[in-house]
Structures are given as structure tokens and as C-alpha cells.
Amino acid sequence: MRSLWIAAAIVATLVNGAATAQEWPTRIVKLIVPYPAGGNVDSAARIVADRLQEKLGQPFVIENKSGAGGMIAGEALAKAPNDGYTLMVGANGPVLFAPEINKRDAYNWKRDFLPISSISMTPLVLEVHPSVKATSFAELLELAKRDPGKLTMASPGPGTTNHLLSELMQSKLEIRWVTAHYRGNAPATNDLLGGQVQFAFDQLSVSLQYIKSGMLRALAVTSPHRLKTLPDVPTFAELGYPDFDGQTFTGLFAPAGTPAPIADKLNKVLVEILKEPGVIDKFEKLGAEALPMTPGEFRAYLDREDAKWIPVVRKANVKAD
């Protein structure tokens, strides 16, 4: 009799889960973004929010929760009900790096987040001011080796992918330069354009106009393949440095424990959206590539990124401002 009761309970749970997914969403869904409006992560969130709203028939509302390197947003997601009505569009910093850099165990993505799918990948471009006597990565390395600590790299902030890529490079190649931290890409780029610093790893959406105009010189890109917008610029992998493949991801996350039928439905719809030509075009204009994954693929990707970059954070003793 007990076995029949357990079997009935299991069937009821499965039926209720399927019904939940079929009905969800029945009201507004909140998309938390860890940065202010206007940046790449916010733009990515708004692109998918518009299409999710159209395909699922309920409003997907952006809530910008910036601060503490993204931890305010991460904590909000970790504490949210796991009913599918609070989600987060996260990136490398808030998801992987912020708890380590801030030395706070407020959340851990492996424990507190349910990865739904990646959304986009944004490669970085290594660029130098025209006054720098280097037209290739090899020549820049020669300058760095000849005068250790003379070159200065503009960073948009401690713990960004841009910064960690610089730290990884110095460690692997046993070279040294000065890192100048700024509060965001805009002031870092301004000083690079003015020649106050010599080079940077920057997002293409910020720097492409300056590269095309000759105000900056591109030496390499971190993408796995050459970029359509910079076809003559080699990848680091082509140059023999496959480890220097740092990209900024955006991805969709739900609180841990969100019912699998809701997560599966979200993934299915998001994958469809990210394959639409119009959506692909919007991401290309941001200097990014729309790149959906299954939940399993996305979790495996995050595991690899975690294993690669957290040791860099610790070795460089990266701390929050």
C-alpha cells in the first residue's frame, strides 16, 4: 500500500511540474541586471527580454541592481523565490569573480544559481596607442621585456576580464607592466586615446571606431576565430597563445531549485530567440556573438572558466576598490 502511495505521489509531482511549466509565466517576470543601464550586459538583457515577452506573452521587466562588483544583484537572485519569476542576466564578474574579490560568501553560483543558457560572448581586442612602437603582439612583448614596468595598461576596473587577462599574460610570459585601474571602459579608453597609457584589452563595441580611424592599433583578439569586423587581426590562438582567450559572457540564471520544467521551457525559448537573424544582428552591432547553450553545456563552460580564472584572481591578490 505504501509503495502505491509513493508511486501516486511521484506521478502527482510530475503532473504538477508539467502543469507549472505549461502555465508559466502568468505574470510579470523580473530580469535582474548587475550593471547600470546602457552597458553591454544591460543591452543583452533588453534584447532577449523584448523577445521573451513577445514569445511568452508576459512582461519581462529589467531591474538594474548595480554595485559591489555585481554582488548586490547576485545576492538578490540567490535570495529570490525559485518560482521562475525572478531571473538574472549575469556576466563573468558578478557570477564568477565578485565573491572571491570581495571576500564574501554571500552566494556561490554552483550552490545558489541555476544556469539556463549563455546569451552572448564578447571578445576583447588588444589595442595600442599609435605612439607605441609595436605593430604586432611579438613586438609589444619585446618592449615589455626590454623595459619591465615601463608600459601601462588601462583597465576598466579590478577583477574585470580585461584586468585578469592582463594578469594571466604577465604570469604566463614572465613579463611586467603597470596596470592603471579606471571606473569603467569610457575613462580608460579616453586616457588610451590621449596617450596617457599605452595599451588596453577592450571590448570591440567600444574600440572599433577608433581602430578603424587609426586612433588606435589592434594587435590581436581573444575570440576563437577572426572577427568579421577585423579580418586582418589575428587571434591569440593563431599566435600560439590559446590560453589568452578571455571573453565576456552574458548568460541567463535562475535561483537554484527552480523547477526543471520551467528551466527547460526558458532554455528552449531562449535558444530559439538567439538563433533569429534579427537578434544575431543586434548582438553583432554590440561587438558580440549570440551563442546559446544547453543548461549542461553552460554549466560545463562556467566550470572551466571558474577553474581558469579564480587561481588568477588569487595569485594576483585582486581586491575590490
Secondary structure, DSSP 4 states (H G I P E B T S, - for coil): -HHHHHHHHHHHHHHHHHHHHHH--SS-EEEEESS-TTSHHHHHHHHHHHHHHHHHSS-EEEEE---GGGHHHHHHHHHS-SSSSEEEEEEHIIIIIHHHHHT--S--HHHHEEEEEEEEEEEEEEEE-TTSS-SSHHHHHHHHHHSTTTSEEEESSTTSHHHHHHHHHHHHHT---EEEE-SSHHHHHHHHHHTSS-EEEEEHHHHHHHHHTTSSEEEEE-SSS-BTTBTTSPBTTTTT-TT---EEEEEEEEETT--HHHHHHHHHHHHHHHTSHHHHHHHHHTT-EE----HHHHHHHHHHHHHHHHHHHHHTT----
